[in-house]
Amino acid sequence: MITFLLRAVTYLASAALGLLVADMLLDGFRIQWDRWWGFVVCIVVFAIVQSILAPIASRLADRYAPVLMGGIGIISTLVALVIVVLLPIGGLRIVDASGWLLGALIVWIVTALGSVLLPLLFRRKRDKERRDR
C-alpha cells in the first residue's frame, strides 16, 4: 500500500513539474493561476488519464502499429492534455500549435525523468533515515 501511495505521489509531482516547466518555457501553454484549484484538479486528472491511456495505447500500437511504440508516451500525453484543457474547470490553457506540440513533448520528457529520478530521491532519504537510527 505504501509503495502504491509513493508511486502516486511521485507521478502527481512529476506531472505537476512537467506542466510547470511547459508553462515557463512556452508562451502558448498557460497555467491559469487565478484558478489554482483548477490547476490542482488538472494535475490529478492529467495523472489519472495518462496512467490509464499509456498502457492501452501501448497495447494497441504493439498489436496494430509497432512503428508507433516509441511515440506512445508523447501521444498519450497529448491526449491527456486535450482532455485536461477541455475540462470546464480552467486551470490550464493551450492557445497555439507550438503550445500543443512542444508542450506535450516537454511534459512527456519531464514526467518521464521525474518518474525515474523522484523515487531515487525518496529511496536515498529513506536509506539515510535508516542509517541514522
Backbone as CSV, one residue per row, in Angstrom:
resi,resn,N_x,N_y,N_z,CA_x,CA_y,CA_z,C_x,C_y,C_z
1,MET,0.818,-1.187,0.000,0.000,0.000,0.000,0.870,1.263,0.000
2,ILE,1.936,1.223,0.807,2.826,2.371,0.874,3.513,2.582,-0.470
3,THR,3.888,1.490,-1.124,4.521,1.597,-2.442,3.574,2.237,-3.442
4,PHE,2.303,1.852,-3.408,1.308,2.444,-4.307,1.179,3.943,-4.046
5,LEU,1.113,4.339,-2.782,0.986,5.755,-2.447,2.227,6.541,-2.872
6,LEU,3.400,5.968,-2.679,4.630,6.642,-3.108,4.664,6.805,-4.624
7,ARG,4.227,5.785,-5.344,4.168,5.896,-6.805,3.168,6.956,-7.241
8,ALA,2.024,7.012,-6.570,1.012,8.011,-6.913,1.532,9.420,-6.644
9,VAL,2.161,9.621,-5.501,2.718,10.933,-5.169,3.821,11.299,-6.159
10,THR,4.651,10.336,-6.494,5.724,10.571,-7.468,5.154,10.983,-8.813
11,TYR,4.126,10.275,-9.273,3.564,10.604,-10.575,2.850,11.956,-10.557
12,LEU,2.145,12.254,-9.480,1.493,13.563,-9.365,2.530,14.683,-9.344
13,ALA,3.611,14.477,-8.617,4.663,15.502,-8.551,5.333,15.680,-9.910
14,SER,5.598,14.586,-10.609,6.244,14.711,-11.922,5.291,15.339,-12.938
15,ALA,3.996,15.052,-12.845,3.020,15.680,-13.745,2.953,17.181,-13.480
16,ALA,2.913,17.569,-12.206,2.889,18.995,-11.859,4.153,19.684,-12.348
17,LEU,5.280,19.042,-12.157,6.555,19.611,-12.597,6.592,19.763,-14.117
18,GLY,6.100,18.770,-14.837,6.060,18.847,-16.303,5.186,19.990,-16.793
19,LEU,4.030,20.151,-16.187,3.141,21.238,-16.582,3.746,22.602,-16.240
20,LEU,4.409,22.696,-15.095,5.050,23.957,-14.701,6.210,24.317,-15.641
21,VAL,7.009,23.337,-16.014,8.129,23.598,-16.926,7.610,24.047,-18.291
22,ALA,6.570,23.384,-18.791,5.989,23.790,-20.075,5.438,25.213,-19.990
23,ASP,4.815,25.552,-18.857,4.299,26.908,-18.663,5.429,27.939,-18.682
24,MET,6.554,27.603,-18.072,7.680,28.544,-18.028,8.350,28.711,-19.393
25,LEU,8.389,27.664,-20.192,9.139,27.698,-21.449,8.331,28.148,-22.666
26,LEU,7.014,27.973,-22.627,6.195,28.236,-23.814,5.175,29.341,-23.554
27,ASP,5.062,30.250,-24.514,4.065,31.321,-24.392,2.643,30.801,-24.590
28,GLY,2.476,29.800,-25.430,1.141,29.301,-25.742,0.609,28.281,-24.760
29,PHE,1.355,27.980,-23.738,0.987,26.991,-22.722,0.870,27.740,-21.405
30,ARG,-0.360,27.927,-20.922,-0.569,28.822,-19.780,-1.306,28.148,-18.633
31,ILE,-0.701,28.226,-17.485,-1.392,27.825,-16.262,-2.150,29.051,-15.772
32,GLN,-3.420,28.872,-15.468,-4.256,29.973,-15.002,-4.202,30.010,-13.476
33,TRP,-3.307,30.853,-12.950,-3.080,30.899,-11.510,-4.248,31.499,-10.743
34,ASP,-5.117,32.264,-11.413,-6.288,32.782,-10.717,-7.270,31.654,-10.388
35,ARG,-7.093,30.525,-11.025,-7.894,29.331,-10.731,-6.952,28.222,-10.275
36,TRP,-6.208,28.456,-9.220,-5.202,27.498,-8.757,-5.821,26.148,-8.434
37,TRP,-7.036,26.133,-7.896,-7.702,24.878,-7.588,-7.978,24.105,-8.875
38,GLY,-8.254,24.839,-9.975,-8.440,24.180,-11.269,-7.158,23.530,-11.743
39,PHE,-6.025,24.183,-11.463,-4.739,23.606,-11.839,-4.465,22.333,-11.040
40,VAL,-4.809,22.333,-9.760,-4.631,21.139,-8.938,-5.487,19.992,-9.484
41,VAL,-6.732,20.295,-9.836,-7.595,19.277,-10.436,-7.010,18.810,-11.774
42,CYS,-6.458,19.752,-12.556,-5.831,19.392,-13.836,-4.684,18.404,-13.629
43,ILE,-3.885,18.624,-12.601,-2.773,17.712,-12.319,-3.292,16.314,-12.019
44,VAL,-4.299,16.232,-11.163,-4.851,14.933,-10.780,-5.477,14.242,-11.993
45,VAL,-6.293,14.977,-12.751,-6.942,14.393,-13.935,-5.890,13.976,-14.967
46,PHE,-4.898,14.831,-15.198,-3.837,14.503,-16.148,-3.139,13.205,-15.738
47,ALA,-2.784,13.088,-14.462,-2.082,11.895,-13.987,-2.941,10.646,-14.143
48,ILE,-4.220,10.749,-13.827,-5.112,9.593,-13.950,-5.291,9.204,-15.408
49,VAL,-5.589,10.176,-16.260,-5.795,9.891,-17.685,-4.528,9.317,-18.302
50,GLN,-3.397,9.897,-17.987,-2.122,9.427,-18.531,-1.838,7.997,-18.078
51,SER,-2.103,7.689,-16.822,-1.834,6.338,-16.330,-2.786,5.305,-16.916
52,ILE,-3.969,5.731,-17.337,-4.904,4.816,-17.986,-4.589,4.684,-19.479
53,LEU,-4.290,5.807,-20.125,-4.057,5.800,-21.572,-2.763,5.115,-21.998
54,ALA,-1.711,5.295,-21.252,-0.402,4.774,-21.671,-0.411,3.270,-21.919
55,PRO,-0.922,2.444,-20.992,-0.922,1.003,-21.274,-1.864,0.609,-22.414
56,ILE,-3.007,1.291,-22.513,-3.957,0.979,-23.597,-3.341,1.317,-24.943
57,ALA,-2.770,2.506,-25.051,-2.147,2.916,-26.308,-0.971,2.016,-26.647
58,SER,-0.240,1.604,-25.653,0.903,0.721,-25.882,0.450,-0.626,-26.442
59,ARG,-0.600,-1.192,-25.874,-1.123,-2.469,-26.388,-1.649,-2.341,-27.813
60,LEU,-2.380,-1.252,-28.068,-2.911,-1.047,-29.417,-1.795,-0.868,-30.443
61,ALA,-0.799,-0.083,-30.091,0.308,0.145,-31.017,1.105,-1.133,-31.232
62,ASP,1.291,-1.902,-30.184,2.035,-3.153,-30.309,1.318,-4.120,-31.246
63,ARG,0.004,-4.108,-31.177,-0.785,-5.025,-32.000,-0.932,-4.527,-33.434
64,TYR,-1.251,-3.240,-33.622,-1.618,-2.746,-34.945,-0.553,-1.899,-35.641
65,ALA,0.296,-1.235,-34.876,1.295,-0.358,-35.498,2.568,-0.322,-34.648
66,PRO,3.373,-1.383,-34.708,4.576,-1.436,-33.871,5.540,-0.266,-34.086
67,VAL,5.459,0.378,-35.243,6.335,1.515,-35.527,6.060,2.669,-34.557
68,LEU,4.841,2.764,-34.058,4.468,3.865,-33.163,4.889,3.660,-31.710
69,MET,5.466,2.525,-31.369,5.794,2.234,-29.975,6.651,3.321,-29.329
70,GLY,7.584,3.907,-30.045,8.432,4.947,-29.476,7.686,6.224,-29.151
71,GLY,6.625,6.516,-29.872,5.889,7.756,-29.666,4.660,7.629,-28.790
72,ILE,4.434,6.461,-28.219,3.223,6.238,-27.423,3.148,7.185,-26.230
73,GLY,4.255,7.415,-25.564,4.250,8.310,-24.407,3.852,9.720,-24.780
74,ILE,4.377,10.217,-25.895,4.042,11.567,-26.341,2.586,11.637,-26.777
75,ILE,2.131,10.615,-27.484,0.740,10.600,-27.954,-0.225,10.565,-26.768
76,SER,0.034,9.708,-25.788,-0.873,9.645,-24.635,-0.793,10.930,-23.804
77,THR,0.377,11.570,-23.767,0.493,12.862,-23.088,-0.338,13.917,-23.800
78,LEU,-0.275,13.939,-25.122,-1.059,14.899,-25.897,-2.555,14.682,-25.682
79,VAL,-3.004,13.441,-25.702,-4.424,13.150,-25.478,-4.832,13.560,-24.065
80,ALA,-3.983,13.293,-23.074,-4.288,13.699,-21.701,-4.372,15.216,-21.587
81,LEU,-3.486,15.931,-22.279,-3.555,17.398,-22.280,-4.849,17.894,-22.914
82,VAL,-5.268,17.267,-24.001,-6.532,17.660,-24.650,-7.691,17.502,-23.666
83,ILE,-7.735,16.383,-22.981,-8.818,16.138,-22.027,-8.789,17.167,-20.896
84,VAL,-7.606,17.461,-20.372,-7.488,18.420,-19.270,-7.904,19.823,-19.709
85,VAL,-7.490,20.233,-20.906,-7.841,21.575,-21.390,-9.337,21.681,-21.650
86,LEU,-9.968,20.603,-22.072,-11.410,20.628,-22.351,-12.269,20.620,-21.092
87,LEU,-11.673,20.336,-19.936,-12.447,20.369,-18.696,-12.947,21.786,-18.440
88,PRO,-14.172,21.930,-17.979,-14.740,23.273,-17.774,-14.266,23.960,-16.493
89,ILE,-13.258,23.424,-15.826,-12.815,23.998,-14.556,-11.729,25.045,-14.707
90,GLY,-11.119,25.135,-15.874,-9.996,26.056,-16.050,-8.744,25.461,-15.451
91,GLY,-7.754,26.291,-15.258,-6.510,25.832,-14.676,-5.388,25.710,-15.686
92,LEU,-5.718,25.348,-16.930,-4.702,25.205,-17.965,-5.304,25.596,-19.305
93,ARG,-4.549,26.406,-20.044,-4.960,26.828,-21.385,-3.800,26.650,-22.336
94,ILE,-4.072,26.065,-23.483,-3.067,25.939,-24.533,-3.662,26.624,-25.748
95,VAL,-2.945,27.652,-26.254,-3.577,28.528,-27.236,-3.015,28.445,-28.648
96,ASP,-1.901,27.779,-28.860,-1.376,27.707,-30.223,-0.743,26.336,-30.491
97,ALA,-0.383,26.111,-31.741,0.142,24.813,-32.153,1.451,24.469,-31.443
98,SER,2.315,25.473,-31.263,3.575,25.185,-30.577,3.313,24.823,-29.113
99,GLY,2.305,25.438,-28.524,1.935,25.080,-27.151,1.491,23.635,-27.056
100,TRP,0.721,23.190,-28.044,0.246,21.809,-28.052,1.379,20.824,-28.315
101,LEU,2.137,21.060,-29.367,3.163,20.090,-29.753,4.364,20.111,-28.817
102,LEU,4.938,21.295,-28.621,6.102,21.377,-27.732,5.705,21.146,-26.272
103,GLY,4.502,21.579,-25.922,4.022,21.349,-24.556,3.917,19.868,-24.255
104,ALA,3.344,19.105,-25.173,3.249,17.656,-24.975,4.640,17.029,-24.863
105,LEU,5.561,17.473,-25.691,6.924,16.947,-25.655,7.614,17.277,-24.332
106,ILE,7.495,18.524,-23.890,8.133,18.942,-22.631,7.522,18.205,-21.442
107,VAL,6.197,18.146,-21.399,5.531,17.460,-20.284,5.925,15.981,-20.278
108,TRP,5.980,15.373,-21.446,6.354,13.958,-21.533,7.786,13.737,-21.024
109,ILE,8.714,14.561,-21.457,10.114,14.414,-21.034,10.254,14.615,-19.527
110,VAL,9.640,15.675,-19.008,9.775,15.969,-17.575,9.102,14.893,-16.728
111,THR,7.929,14.413,-17.129,7.274,13.359,-16.347,8.062,12.053,-16.418
112,ALA,8.659,11.771,-17.580,9.476,10.559,-17.692,10.697,10.658,-16.772
113,LEU,11.379,11.788,-16.805,12.535,11.980,-15.929,12.121,11.975,-14.456
114,GLY,11.011,12.643,-14.163,10.524,12.685,-12.785,10.141,11.314,-12.268
115,SER,9.566,10.486,-13.119,9.173,9.139,-12.705,10.379,8.264,-12.397
116,VAL,11.511,8.595,-12.989,12.730,7.839,-12.727,13.510,8.442,-11.556
117,LEU,13.647,9.771,-11.539,14.518,10.419,-10.565,13.879,10.623,-9.187
118,LEU,12.596,10.953,-9.126,11.959,11.201,-7.825,11.978,9.986,-6.900
119,PRO,11.723,8.761,-7.397,11.833,7.609,-6.489,13.246,7.434,-5.938
120,LEU,14.243,7.799,-6.715,15.614,7.714,-6.211,15.822,8.664,-5.033
121,LEU,15.223,9.856,-5.112,15.332,10.803,-4.001,14.638,10.275,-2.754
122,PHE,13.447,9.691,-2.925,12.729,9.120,-1.787,13.538,7.979,-1.171
123,ARG,14.111,7.147,-2.037,14.879,6.000,-1.562,16.116,6.460,-0.798
124,ARG,16.814,7.470,-1.306,18.001,7.982,-0.610,17.643,8.538,0.758
125,LYS,16.544,9.288,0.806,16.118,9.871,2.080,15.763,8.769,3.075
126,ARG,15.048,7.756,2.603,14.651,6.647,3.471,15.876,5.862,3.944
127,ASP,16.842,5.646,3.041,18.067,4.929,3.418,18.875,5.714,4.447
128,LYS,18.927,7.038,4.270,19.664,7.885,5.207,19.009,7.844,6.594
129,GLU,17.673,7.873,6.630,16.969,7.809,7.900,17.227,6.482,8.601
130,ARG,17.294,5.394,7.834,17.582,4.082,8.427,18.999,4.037,8.990
131,ARG,19.939,4.628,8.287,21.330,4.640,8.764,21.473,5.478,10.024
132,ASP,20.712,6.565,10.119,20.799,7.464,11.278,20.238,6.844,12.549
133,ARG,19.394,5.845,12.420,18.769,5.213,13.611,19.759,4.434,14.348
